Amino acid sequence: MTRHVAVIGAGIVGVSTAIWLCRAGAEVTLIDRAPPGTGTSHGNAGVLAACSMAPVTAPGLARKAPGMLLDHNFPLFLRWSYLPRLLPWLRHYMHNANDTDTRRIAKGLIPIVSDTVDQHKSLSSELGLEEWITDSDYCFAYQNRAAFEADHYTWALRANAGFVPDLIDGRDVHDYEPNMSPDITCLAAMKDHGFIRDPGGYVKALAKAFGDLGGKFIQTEVKDFDLSGGAITSVQTSQGTIACDDVVLATGVWSKPLMKKLGLNVPLESERGYHIVFENASGGPSRPMMIASGKFVATPMTQGLRCAGIVEFGGLDAGPSKAPLDLLRRQAKQAFPNLTASNEIEWLGHRPAPSDSLPLIGQVGNTRVFTAFGHHHIGLTGGPKTGRLVAGLITGQPTNTDLAAYHPQRFGAA
């Protein structure tokens, strides 16, 4: 029997899920209050970061965080008026800043990120969209070898997953990346990575291909679920009721209130992220570069050089802050002193940050409601793999991946 699946959320995770479901023979309706690829899936650094399994909550974070917040040159910001609302989540988050939990989280992230380039190509190639994916190194730029070695804990986690960098030192740095600041004398280059030169355009192209496969997109807001029989029968939207056999919840940080309607409390916060696009840029890098001192990524894109990063906690409602953008601008110019551009475009988005840094992937009880959200910094990286896993759960195809770490009910009832 053909199943009708409602996929809520038209970012990279939702669109990927919808495509895999269509390929499996399901009837799929994709629902979002905004057009596909216009949210966080648009504003990220564009990197297919296969080596990104190390969470932010490394050992020692609790001791270092106050100093980070007080350092105007460190890319961590807090709207202090939001702190009382943040504290319950923050306590859970900081509880994981130890060696045991960091290793547990990294182990959970490896299956989602490590084969990202292959997963994106598998998703897009049959649709004629593989040209959106650029194979490249992904580099981490350090002031010197000592600064790289100071990051030994994180690099050991990556090495345990099979990701060991090629180190480029001294004058070789500027042969490899001529526009890099002379103050940066060590690069850790990760092979077999990739990036998307226009993440928003990529997701829109995937959404169009989903429509060509017979899928339907409805731009509306989901208000509630009908679970009166114990399992989903429909979703209520601002445009009326949509009957369905299954639901996929892939709405990023906006999944939290919808999970409450299912009786579940998910400690999920917005980690506000910023980017600046330097339009028609020259003097930037030729491949994605993580500037370690500033914790931001500079990626050459179709529109120009996108510098994306910064962490700010301040909720969903407040507008952009000036200080994070000013810092990002200063750090970009320090890393690439010859950078010029015709214009600058600023952006603020919301990364969905669960308190344990692991996405929620799986079925909620026996409700036929499936979760696919909470990817923190790895949404673009892990979107196609997550979509493939969830589509497999719905259609009864084996996943060959242990999903226990991502269980959507691991945090308990509301």
C-alpha positions as CSV (number, residue, x, y, z in Angstrom):
1,M,0.0,0.0,0.0
2,T,1.3,3.4,-0.9
3,R,1.9,5.5,2.2
4,H,1.2,9.3,2.4
5,V,3.9,11.0,4.3
6,A,3.8,14.6,5.5
7,V,7.4,16.0,5.8
8,I,7.4,19.2,7.9
9,G,10.4,21.4,7.1
10,A,11.8,22.2,3.7
11,G,15.5,22.6,4.7
12,I,18.2,20.2,3.6
13,V,17.0,17.5,6.1
14,G,13.3,17.7,5.1
15,V,13.9,17.9,1.4
16,S,16.4,15.0,1.5
17,T,13.9,12.9,3.4
18,A,11.2,13.7,0.9
19,I,13.3,12.7,-2.0
20,W,14.3,9.4,-0.5
21,L,10.7,8.7,0.4
22,C,9.6,9.4,-3.2
23,R,12.2,7.1,-4.5
24,A,10.8,4.4,-2.2
25,G,7.4,4.8,-3.7
26,A,5.7,6.9,-1.0
27,E,3.3,9.8,-1.7
28,V,4.9,12.8,-0.1
29,T,3.7,16.3,0.9
30,L,6.5,18.7,2.0
31,I,5.2,21.5,4.3
32,D,6.9,24.6,5.4
33,R,5.9,28.1,6.3
34,A,8.7,29.5,4.1
35,P,10.0,28.5,0.7
36,P,12.5,25.6,0.5
37,G,16.1,26.5,1.3
38,T,15.5,29.9,2.8
39,G,16.4,29.3,6.4
40,T,19.4,27.8,8.1
41,S,20.0,25.6,5.1
42,H,20.7,28.8,3.1
43,G,22.9,30.6,5.6
44,N,25.5,28.0,6.6
45,A,29.2,27.7,5.6
46,G,28.4,25.3,2.8
47,V,31.1,22.7,3.9
48,L,30.4,19.0,3.7
49,A,32.4,18.5,6.9
50,A,33.0,14.8,7.2
51,C,35.4,15.3,10.0
52,S,33.0,17.3,12.2
53,M,32.2,14.8,14.9
54,A,33.8,16.7,17.8
55,P,31.1,18.6,19.9
56,V,31.6,22.1,21.3
57,T,31.2,20.7,24.8
58,A,34.8,19.5,25.1
59,P,36.4,18.9,28.6
60,G,37.2,22.2,30.3
61,L,34.5,24.3,28.6
62,A,32.8,25.1,31.9
63,R,36.0,26.6,33.2
64,K,36.8,28.5,30.1
65,A,33.3,29.8,29.2
66,P,33.2,32.9,31.5
67,G,36.4,34.2,30.1
68,M,35.3,33.6,26.6
69,L,32.1,35.7,27.2
70,L,34.2,38.5,28.6
71,D,36.7,38.5,25.7
72,H,35.5,40.9,23.0
73,N,37.7,39.1,20.5
74,F,36.3,35.7,21.2
75,P,33.3,34.5,19.0
76,L,31.0,33.7,21.8
77,F,28.2,36.1,22.7
78,L,25.2,36.2,25.1
79,R,22.2,38.5,25.3
80,W,22.3,38.7,29.1
81,S,18.6,39.4,29.3
82,Y,18.0,36.0,27.8
83,L,20.1,34.2,30.4
84,P,17.3,33.3,32.8
85,R,15.4,31.5,30.0
86,L,18.7,29.8,28.8
87,L,19.8,28.5,32.2
88,P,17.8,25.2,32.2
89,W,19.2,24.2,28.8
90,L,22.7,25.5,29.7
91,R,22.9,23.3,32.8
92,H,22.2,20.2,30.7
93,Y,24.6,21.4,27.9
94,M,27.5,22.0,30.3
95,H,26.9,18.7,32.0
96,N,28.3,17.1,28.8
97,A,31.6,19.0,28.9
98,N,33.6,16.1,30.1
99,D,35.7,13.4,28.4
100,T,33.3,10.5,28.7
101,D,30.3,12.4,27.2
102,T,32.4,14.1,24.6
103,R,33.6,10.7,23.3
104,R,30.0,9.4,23.5
105,I,28.7,12.3,21.4
106,A,31.5,12.0,18.9
107,K,30.8,8.3,18.5
108,G,27.2,9.2,17.8
109,L,28.0,11.8,15.2
110,I,30.4,9.7,13.1
111,P,27.7,7.8,11.3
112,I,25.8,11.0,10.4
113,V,28.8,13.0,9.0
114,S,31.7,10.7,8.0
115,D,30.4,9.8,4.5
116,T,28.7,13.1,3.7
117,V,30.2,13.7,0.3
118,D,29.1,10.2,-0.9
119,Q,25.6,10.8,0.6
120,H,25.2,14.1,-1.1
121,K,26.3,12.6,-4.4
122,S,24.0,9.7,-4.0
123,L,21.1,12.1,-3.3
124,S,21.8,14.4,-6.2
125,S,23.4,12.5,-9.0
126,E,20.3,10.7,-10.1
127,L,18.5,14.0,-10.2
128,G,21.2,15.6,-12.4
129,L,22.3,17.9,-9.7
130,E,25.8,16.6,-8.8
131,E,27.4,19.8,-10.3
132,W,26.3,21.6,-7.1
133,I,28.9,19.6,-5.1
134,T,32.5,20.7,-5.3
135,D,35.2,18.2,-4.2
136,S,37.9,19.9,-2.2
137,D,40.2,19.9,0.9
138,Y,38.8,21.4,4.1
139,C,41.5,23.3,5.9
140,F,42.0,24.4,9.5
141,A,44.2,27.5,9.7
142,Y,46.5,28.1,12.7
143,Q,48.9,30.8,13.7
144,N,51.6,28.2,14.1
145,R,52.3,24.5,14.8
146,A,52.0,25.1,18.6
147,A,48.4,26.4,18.1
148,F,47.6,23.3,16.1
149,E,49.0,21.1,18.8
150,A,47.0,22.9,21.4
151,D,43.9,21.4,19.7
152,H,45.3,17.9,20.1
153,Y,42.2,16.6,22.0
154,T,39.9,17.4,19.1
155,W,42.3,16.1,16.5
156,A,42.6,12.8,18.4
157,L,38.8,12.4,18.2
158,R,39.0,12.9,14.5
159,A,41.9,10.5,14.2
160,N,39.9,7.9,16.0
161,A,37.3,8.2,13.3
162,G,40.0,7.9,10.6
163,F,40.4,11.6,9.8
164,V,44.1,12.6,9.9
165,P,45.2,15.9,8.3
166,D,48.1,16.7,6.1
167,L,50.1,19.5,7.8
168,I,51.4,22.4,5.7
169,D,53.9,24.7,7.4
170,G,55.8,27.9,6.9
171,R,56.2,29.2,3.4
172,D,54.3,26.2,2.0
173,V,51.1,27.7,3.5
174,H,51.3,30.6,1.1
175,D,52.1,28.4,-1.9
176,Y,49.0,26.4,-1.1
177,E,46.8,29.4,-0.3
178,P,48.4,32.6,-1.5
179,N,45.9,35.0,0.0
180,M,46.4,33.7,3.5
181,S,47.7,36.2,6.1
182,P,51.4,35.8,6.8
183,D,50.5,35.5,10.5
184,I,49.0,32.0,9.7
185,T,51.9,29.6,9.3
186,C,50.2,26.2,9.8
187,L,47.4,24.5,7.9
188,A,45.7,21.2,8.7
189,A,44.3,20.0,5.4
190,M,41.6,17.4,5.4
191,K,41.4,15.5,2.1
192,D,38.2,14.0,0.6
193,H,35.8,16.7,1.7
194,G,33.7,19.1,-0.3
195,F,31.4,22.1,-0.3
196,I,28.4,23.7,-1.9
197,R,28.9,27.0,-3.6
198,D,25.3,28.1,-3.1
199,P,23.6,26.1,-0.2
200,G,20.2,27.8,-0.6
201,G,20.2,27.4,-4.3
202,Y,21.2,23.7,-3.9
203,V,18.2,23.0,-1.6
204,K,15.9,24.9,-3.9
205,A,17.1,22.7,-6.8
206,L,16.6,19.6,-4.8
207,A,13.0,20.8,-3.9
208,K,12.3,21.3,-7.6
209,A,13.5,17.8,-8.3
210,F,11.3,16.5,-5.6
211,G,8.4,18.1,-7.4
212,D,9.5,16.5,-10.6
213,L,9.4,13.1,-8.8
214,G,5.7,13.7,-8.1
215,G,6.1,15.3,-4.6
216,K,3.9,18.2,-3.5
217,F,5.0,21.3,-1.6
218,I,2.5,23.4,0.5
219,Q,3.6,26.6,2.1
220,T,1.8,26.8,5.3
221,E,2.3,26.5,9.1
222,V,1.7,23.3,11.0
223,K,-0.4,24.0,14.1
224,D,-1.1,20.5,15.6
225,F,-1.3,16.8,15.1
226,D,-4.3,14.4,15.2
227,L,-3.2,11.4,17.3
228,S,-6.7,10.5,18.6
229,G,-6.3,6.9,17.6
230,G,-2.8,6.6,19.1
231,A,-1.1,7.1,15.7
232,I,-1.0,10.1,13.3
233,T,-3.9,10.5,11.0
234,S,-3.5,14.1,10.0
235,V,-1.7,17.4,10.6
236,Q,-3.6,20.7,11.2
237,T,-2.2,23.6,9.3
238,S,-3.1,27.3,8.9
239,Q,-4.7,26.2,5.6
240,G,-6.6,23.3,6.9
241,T,-6.1,19.6,7.6
242,I,-3.8,17.3,5.7
243,A,-4.4,13.6,6.1
244,C,-1.4,11.3,6.3
245,D,-0.1,7.9,7.4
246,D,3.3,9.2,8.7
247,V,4.8,12.5,9.7
248,V,8.5,13.6,9.6
249,L,9.4,16.5,11.9
250,A,12.4,18.3,10.3
251,T,11.8,21.9,11.4
252,G,15.1,22.5,13.1
253,V,14.9,24.6,16.3
254,W,11.2,25.2,15.6
255,S,10.5,21.5,16.3
256,K,10.5,22.1,20.0
257,P,7.0,23.5,20.3
258,L,5.7,20.8,18.0
259,M,7.3,18.1,20.2
260,K,5.5,19.6,23.2
261,K,2.2,18.8,21.4
262,L,3.4,15.2,21.4
263,G,4.0,15.4,25.2
264,L,7.8,15.6,24.9
265,N,10.1,18.2,26.3
266,V,13.3,18.6,24.2
267,P,16.0,20.8,25.6
268,L,16.7,22.5,22.4
269,E,18.0,26.1,22.0
270,S,18.8,28.4,19.1
271,E,22.6,28.8,18.7
272,R,22.4,32.0,16.7
273,G,24.9,31.9,13.8
274,Y,26.0,34.8,11.6
275,H,27.5,35.1,8.2
276,I,28.8,37.9,6.0
277,V,29.0,37.5,2.2
278,F,31.7,39.6,0.6
279,E,30.1,40.0,-2.8
280,N,32.4,39.6,-5.9
281,A,35.3,39.1,-3.6
282,S,38.9,38.9,-4.5
283,G,41.8,38.1,-2.2
284,G,40.1,35.3,-0.4
285,P,40.7,31.5,-0.2
286,S,40.2,29.0,-3.0
287,R,38.7,26.3,-0.7
288,P,36.9,26.3,2.6
289,M,39.1,27.4,5.5
290,M,38.3,27.2,9.2
291,I,40.2,30.0,10.9
292,A,40.9,28.4,14.2
293,S,41.5,31.6,16.2
294,G,38.1,33.1,15.1
295,K,36.1,29.8,15.0
296,F,34.7,30.8,11.6
297,V,34.7,29.3,8.1
298,A,35.6,31.2,5.0
299,T,34.1,29.6,1.9
300,P,34.3,30.7,-1.8
301,M,30.8,30.7,-3.1
302,T,29.0,31.8,-6.3
303,Q,28.0,35.1,-4.8
304,G,31.3,35.8,-3.2
305,L,33.3,34.9,-0.1
306,R,31.0,33.7,2.7
307,C,32.4,34.0,6.3
308,A,30.2,32.1,8.6
309,G,30.5,31.3,12.3
310,I,30.1,33.0,15.7
311,V,28.0,31.6,18.5
312,E,25.4,33.8,20.2
313,F,22.7,32.8,22.7
314,G,19.7,35.1,22.6
315,G,16.7,33.1,21.5
316,L,14.6,33.2,18.4
317,D,12.9,36.5,18.7
318,A,15.6,39.1,19.0
319,G,17.1,40.7,15.9
320,P,20.8,40.6,14.9
321,S,23.4,42.0,17.2
322,K,26.1,44.4,15.9
323,A,29.1,43.0,17.8
324,P,29.2,39.5,16.3
325,L,29.1,40.9,12.8
326,D,31.8,43.5,13.6
327,L,34.0,40.7,15.0
328,L,33.4,38.5,12.0
329,R,34.3,41.3,9.7
330,R,37.5,42.1,11.6
331,Q,38.6,38.5,11.7
332,A,38.0,38.0,8.0
333,K,40.2,40.9,7.2
334,Q,42.9,39.7,9.5
335,A,42.9,36.2,7.9
336,F,42.8,37.6,4.4
337,P,44.4,41.1,4.4
338,N,44.0,41.5,0.6
339,L,40.3,40.8,0.7
340,T,38.2,43.3,-1.3
341,A,34.5,43.1,-2.2
342,S,31.9,45.2,-4.0
343,N,29.3,44.8,-1.2
344,E,28.6,43.0,2.0
345,I,25.5,41.0,2.9
346,E,24.8,40.2,6.6
347,W,22.7,37.3,7.8
348,L,21.5,35.8,11.1
349,G,20.1,32.3,11.4
350,H,19.3,29.7,14.1
351,R,21.2,26.4,14.5
352,P,19.1,23.8,16.4
353,A,21.2,22.9,19.4
354,P,20.1,19.9,21.6
355,S,21.6,19.9,25.0
356,D,23.6,16.7,24.2
357,S,24.7,17.9,20.7
358,L,23.1,14.8,19.0
359,P,20.2,15.0,16.5
360,L,16.9,13.4,17.2
361,I,16.3,10.7,14.6
362,G,13.6,8.0,15.0
363,Q,9.9,7.3,15.7
364,V,8.1,8.8,18.7
365,G,6.7,5.6,20.3
366,N,4.3,4.0,17.9
367,T,2.8,7.2,16.7
368,R,4.2,7.1,13.1
369,V,5.7,10.5,13.9
370,F,9.4,10.5,13.0
371,T,11.9,13.1,14.0
372,A,14.8,14.4,11.9
373,F,16.1,17.6,13.6
374,G,18.6,18.9,16.1
375,H,21.7,18.8,13.9
376,H,23.5,21.8,15.6
377,H,26.5,22.6,13.3
378,I,26.1,19.6,10.9
379,G,22.8,20.2,9.2
380,L,24.0,20.5,5.7
381,T,26.7,17.8,6.3
382,G,24.3,15.3,7.8
383,G,21.0,16.1,5.9
384,P,21.1,13.5,3.1
385,K,22.2,10.7,5.5
386,T,19.5,11.6,8.0
387,G,16.9,11.7,5.3
388,R,17.9,8.3,4.0
389,L,17.8,6.8,7.5
390,V,14.3,8.2,8.3
391,A,12.9,7.2,4.9
392,G,14.2,3.7,5.6
393,L,12.4,3.6,8.9
394,I,9.1,4.6,7.3
395,T,9.3,2.3,4.4
396,G,10.7,-0.7,6.3
397,Q,14.1,-0.7,4.6
398,P,17.1,-1.7,6.8
399,T,19.2,1.2,7.9
400,N,22.3,-0.7,9.0
401,T,22.9,2.0,11.5
402,D,22.3,1.8,15.3
403,L,19.9,4.8,15.9
404,A,19.8,4.4,19.7
405,A,21.9,7.5,20.4
406,Y,19.4,9.7,18.5
407,H,16.2,8.4,20.2
408,P,13.6,11.2,20.1
409,Q,12.3,10.3,23.6
410,R,15.6,10.3,25.4
411,F,14.8,13.5,27.2
412,G,11.5,12.4,28.7
413,A,8.0,13.9,28.9
414,A,7.1,17.6,28.9
